[in-house]
Amino acid sequence: MSPQHWFFRVVTIITHPVFVILWIALTLLFTPYYYNELLSLTFTLILLIPVLVLVVLTVIVSFLAVQLKWVEDILHPNARHFLLTIYLLLLFVVYLNYHQTNLPAYYTDFVQLALIYTLGSWIVLFKWNHSFHVYGWISVFFIFLYYQLFYKVSLIYPLIVASVLTGLVASLRLWQEEHIPVEIMRSLILATIVFIVTFFLKHFSFWL
């Protein structure tokens, strides 16, 4: 494999959607916001622990899946449903952990949103293939937009970064010939639909 291909493979791994909930949590917890000003650094780090455990366990299970030949390659299309299933189960445990707390919705909504977005991707993948990477980053954009709208928190720069990364990741996946344009469009359309659904769920107070 050429150095160029190795570089793009590393970029693909770094931008893998398994890690996006960590980027979301870090952004929301350290963004200047009056709720965050009431939390000590220690408590903020404690809030991050379930998310860190989720990411670490997903990576470990994915590594074991490759070693045990459950999947051919963790970046292979056939591994997407396996990854999503593991991620969805672990994310549901994190959701239960957060849901049982008395924290403000600001600190629990992003977990519930991540669960809904992941579930949407998991369901659609039974019928249509789509880019897991692109879907993950456009979901980050929509989750930040959700917070911008409902919590009036300033997330302009994270929104710009998420939109740029969505475009870069989409271009990379096309260049690597991992996806065709229609699969990229499915990811964008699916994330948009989920955003509209979650917007109205929040607007009409239908959250659990």
N, C-alpha and C positions, 0 to 999 in steps of 0.2 A: 504494500500500500504506500502510495506516494506521500510526502510530507503534507501536501495540500489536502489530501483526503483524510489524513490523520487529524489535521487541524480542524476540519469541518466536522469530523466525527466527535472530537472533544467538545466543540461548540454545541453539537446536537445533544450530547449528554448533559452539559451544563444547563441548557435551556429546556431540558426534559420537564414535562408538566408534573412529574412526581414532586418536583421541588417548588412549584409555584405557590402552594399554600404557605410555605415558609417565607417566601418573599412578601406575600400578602400580609401575613401576621407581623413581620418585622416592620413593614411600612406603616400599618395601622397603629401598632403599639408605640412607635417612636415618632409619629407625626405630631406636631404641636396641636394639641386639642385639650380642652379643659378637663376631660375625664383622665387623660394621661398624666396631667399635672398633679392629680391626686394620688397617683400610684408611686410607690417607691420602686427603685430599680430592681430590688430583690423580688417584689411581687410581680413586676413585669416579666422577669425571667421565668418565674414560676408559671405564668400564663403560657409561656412559649414551650414548656416541657412537653405537653401532649402533642403539639405539632411536630416537635423534633423527634419524638418517639415514633410518630406516624411515618415520617420520612425515612428514618433509620431502619425501621422494621420493613418497610416496603422495599428499600434497597437490598436489605439482607435476604428477604424472601426471593426477590428477583435474581440475585446472585446465585442462590441455592437452586433456583429453578433451571438456570443455565447449566450449572455443574451437574445436576441430576438428570439433565436431558429432558426436563419437562417441556421446555421450549428450546428451539434451535438457537435463537439469538434474541436478547432482550429488546433489540431495536427492530426485530423482524415483525412484519405486519401480523403474523399469526399470534404473536405474544401480546398484542394490544388488549384483547379481551381478558387474558389471564391477568395482566397488570391491573386493568380497570377493576376486575373482581376483587383482587387483594386490596387495592387502594380503597375501594368502596367500603369493604368490610371494616378496615381499620379506621377509615374516616367516620363511619357510623359510630364506632366506639368513642372516638374523640368528641363527636357531636353529643353523645349521651353524657360524657364527662362534663362538657361545657353547659349542657342544657340543665343539669341538676344544680348548677350554681345560682347564686343570686346576683350575678354580675349584670351590669347594664347591657342592653341589647347590642350596643356598639362592639362589645367584646365577644359576642356569641353569634351575631348575624353572619360574619364571614365564614364560620364553620358550616352553618346551615346552607349558605349560598354555595360553598364548595361541594357540599353533599349533593345538592340539587343539580348543579352543573355536571358533576361526575355521573350521577344517575342518568341524566339525559344522554350523555355520550355512551354509556354502557348499553342503554336500551336501543339507541339508533344503530349501534355497531352490529346488532343482530341482522339488520337489513342492509345498511349502507356503510361502506368504508369511508372514513374521513380522517383528516390529519389530527392525531392526538396532540401533536406539538402546537399547531396553529390554534386548535380549539382551546388548549390550555391558556395560551397567552391572550387570546381575545376575551376569554373568560375573566382573566385578571383585569383587563381594561374595563369590562362591564361591572365587575365587583367594585372597583374603585369609583366608577361613575355612580353606582348605587349609593355608595357612602357619600360622595360629593353632593348628591341630590337630597338624601334623607337626613344626613347628619351635619351638613353645611361645613364639613371639614375641607380644608384646602389640599387638594390632591392633584393640582394641575401638572406638576412635574412627573409624578408617578403615572398619570394618565398619558402623558407624552411618551414616556419611556416604554410603557406597555404597548402603545400603538406602534411605535417604531420597531420594537422587538417582534410584534406580530407580523409586520411586513418583512422583516429580515428572516424570521424563521420560515415564513411561507415561501420566500424566494429560495432559501436554502433547501427546503424539502423538495421543491420543484427541480432545482439544480441537481440534487442527488438522485432524482428520478424515483423517490420514495412515494410520491403522490402525483396525481394528474390535477389539472386546474379545477375540474368539477369536484374533486374531493376537498380541495381547499375551500371552495365556495360552500360546500355542505357544512364545513366546520364553522364558517362565518355565519351562515343562516341559522344553524342550530343554536349557537351561542346567543344570537340576537333574539330568537324565540324564547329561550330560557330567561334572558334578561327581561323581556316584556312580561313573562309570567311572574317572575319574582318581584318585579316592580309593582304589579297589581296586588300580589299577595301582601306586600308590605303596605301599600297604600290603603288597602281595605282591612288591614290588621288581621290577616288570616294566618299569621305565623303561629307555629305550635308553641 
